[in-house]
């Protein structure tokens, strides 16, 4: 099993964060599309865990401070919102 070096991971994720598509990232880096996709999924999972950990320690979220919502949202709240949006 080949493992992407940290420098290559940084290049790929930086490219995606800058707004490049997966396909253009593949062309620019020469890394396979499946590898880029798997790296993106793993990075998303890590970001989700980090966000959840940060939000659990907050007493007031930025959205609550701006009077956008009255409670801390959980991922289940967001999923319900997306499902309701799809059905409408």
C-alpha positions in Angstrom: 0.0 0.0 0.0 1.5 3.3 -1.1 1.1 6.3 1.3 1.1 9.8 0.1 3.9 12.0 1.6 2.8 14.9 3.8 4.0 17.4 1.3 1.8 16.0 -1.5 -1.2 15.8 0.9 -0.7 19.5 1.7 -0.5 20.4 -2.1 -3.7 18.4 -2.8 -5.7 19.8 0.1 -4.5 23.3 -0.6 -5.6 23.1 -4.2 -9.0 21.9 -3.2 -9.4 24.5 -0.5 -8.5 27.2 -3.0 -11.5 26.1 -5.0 -10.0 23.8 -7.7 -12.1 20.8 -8.7 -11.0 17.3 -8.1 -10.2 16.8 -11.7 -8.1 19.9 -12.0 -6.3 18.9 -8.8 -5.5 15.6 -10.4 -4.1 17.3 -13.5 -2.0 19.7 -11.5 -0.6 17.2 -9.0 -0.4 14.0 -11.1 -2.1 12.1 -8.3 -4.9 9.6 -9.1 -8.5 10.8 -8.8 -9.3 8.0 -6.3 -6.4 9.0 -4.1 -7.5 12.6 -4.1 -11.1 11.6 -3.3 -10.0 9.3 -0.5 -7.8 12.1 1.0 -10.7 14.6 0.8 -13.0 12.2 2.6 -10.4 11.6 5.3 -9.7 15.3 5.7 -13.5 16.0 5.9 -13.8 13.4 8.7 -11.0 14.9 10.6 -12.4 18.4 10.3 -15.8 17.1 11.4 -14.3 15.5 14.5 -12.4 18.7 15.3 -15.5 20.9 14.8 -17.5 18.7 17.1 -14.9 18.8 19.8 -14.6 22.6 19.6 -18.4 23.1 19.6 -18.9 20.8 22.6 -16.7 23.1 24.6 -18.5 26.3 23.6 -21.3 27.6 25.8 -22.4 30.0 23.0 -21.8 29.4 19.4 -21.1 32.2 16.9 -24.6 31.6 15.5 -26.2 32.0 18.9 -24.2 35.2 19.6 -25.6 36.6 16.3 -29.1 35.5 17.3 -29.4 33.2 14.3 -30.3 30.2 16.5 -31.1 29.5 20.1 -29.2 26.2 20.5 -26.0 24.4 19.5 -26.6 22.5 16.4 -25.7 18.8 16.1 -25.1 17.0 12.9 -28.5 15.4 13.2 -30.1 18.9 13.1 -28.3 19.7 9.9 -29.2 16.3 8.3 -32.9 16.9 9.2 -32.7 20.4 7.7 -31.2 19.1 4.5 -33.8 16.3 4.2 -36.6 18.8 4.7 -35.1 21.0 2.0 -34.9 18.0 -0.4 -38.6 17.2 0.1 -39.7 20.7 -0.6 
